[in-house]
């Protein structure tokens, strides 16, 4: 079966190899405020402002400017996302209709679960902690998809082994 938009099968191993260290790196960056000094001081921004214009009328913000910052968080997030995309959307050794259907069902299931959790967090989590929820939310759809997709495939292989 031909699938246009899936990555080659070998990308999954690269994704797993990349995800493990990038996940640990991202957690260290997020929770310990770790920054690699050589990745910034002055960084380019399409828009730079405090985002609190309602509270501070004088904050006009600037477009296409250089501002003080660091790319460490961006690199950690990008590495995690790229590795999860490589794991999630790499072809299986044999792509058939069952795998295509399982892939679609798992993605739909992961999206539902992710947004149910997000709605719960909108209702019950407030303040700065909600920012952490939004950060993790960028990754959880892919993580839920990967877990469910491979669980269904594992369960199917186990069922086939039991039939022989």
N, C-alpha and C positions, 0 to 999 in steps of 0.2 A: 504494500500500500504506500502510495506517495503522499508525503506530508510536506508542504511547502515551507512552513515557518518553524520547524523544529531544528535544533542544533544537532550536529553529529553526535553519535553515542559516546565518543571519547571525551566530550566536554564535561560529562557528569563527574568523572574522576578528577579532572582539573578543578571543577567547582567545589567538590568536597575538600580537596587539598587546600584550596584557597579560603573556603568558608571557615574552617576551624580556627586558624590564626586570626583571620579578620574579625570574627565574632568576639574572640577574647580581646583583641585590640580595641574594638568598638566599645565593649563594656568598660574597659580601663579608661578610655577617653571620656566616656559619658559620666561614669561615677567618680572618677578621681580627678577630673578636670585636667587630664594629661594633654600636653601639647608638644609637638615637635617644633622647636624654635626655628629651625631652618625652613619650615613650611609657612612662614608668614611674618608679618609685621604690618606690611601694607599689601592689601589684596584688592583685586578688582571686584566691583559690585555693580550690577545693573541698577539696583536701587539700594540706597543706604539711608536709614532713618530709624528713629527709636520705635516707630510703630505706635506711639502713644499720642498722636496728634489731638485726640479728644481732650487729653489731660494737659497737653502743652501746646498751645496755639502757635508758639514760635518755631516749633519743629516742622520745617518744610520738607526735609529730606532732600536727597540729591540723586539724580539719575546718572548712570555711566560715570562712576567716580572711583577713586581709590580710597580705601578706608582702612582703619586698623582692624586686623583680624588674623585668623590662622586657618589654614586648610586642613588641619589634622582631623577634625570631625567629618569634614566632607569626604576625605580619602577613606576613612573608616567606613562610613555609610555606603559609599560607592562600591568598595570592595565587597562588603556584605551583600549588597543588592546584586551585583554582577555574579557573584558565586552562587547565590540562591537561584537566579535566573538560569545559570548553566545547569544546576542540578535539576530544577523543575522542568525545563523545556528541552532536555536532550532526548533524542530518540532512544527507544528501547532496542534491544538486539533484533527483535522481530516486532514490527509495528503492524498490528492488524486492527480489525473493527472493534474487538473487545477492548484493546488498549486505548484506542481513540475514544471510545465511549467512556471508559473509566477515567481517562484524563479530563474529559469534559465534565463528567459528574463530580469529580473531585474538586475541580476548580469552582464549580457552582457551589458545592458544599462548603468549601473553604471561604468563599466570599460571604455566604450567609452567616456562618459561625463568626467570622471576623467582624461583621457589622452588628450582629447581636451583642457581641462583647463590647463594641464601641458604643452602642446605644446605652448599655448598662453603665459604662464608664461616664458617659455624658450626664446620666442621672445621679450617680453616687460619688463621683470623684471631682474635687474642685481644687482651684489654686494652681500653683506651679507644678504640682505632681501630675496634673492633667497633661502637661507638656511631655512628660516621660511616656504617658500612655500614647500620645500621638506619634512620638518617635518610634516606639515599638510597633505601632499599628502599621507603619510602612513595611515591616518585614513579616508580620504574622500571616497575612494572606498566603504568601509563598510558602511559609513554614507549614501552615495547616494543609495546604495543597500537597506538598511533598510527603508529609506524614500519611495522609489519607490515601494518596495514590499508591504509594509503595506498600501500605498495609493491605489494600485490596489486591494488589498483584501478589503479595506474599501469601495471602489467604487463598487465592486462586491456585497458585502453584502447590500449596499444601493439599488442597482438595484434589487436584489432579494426581498427586503422588499417592493419595489414599485410594484412588480408583483403580490404579494399576495393580 
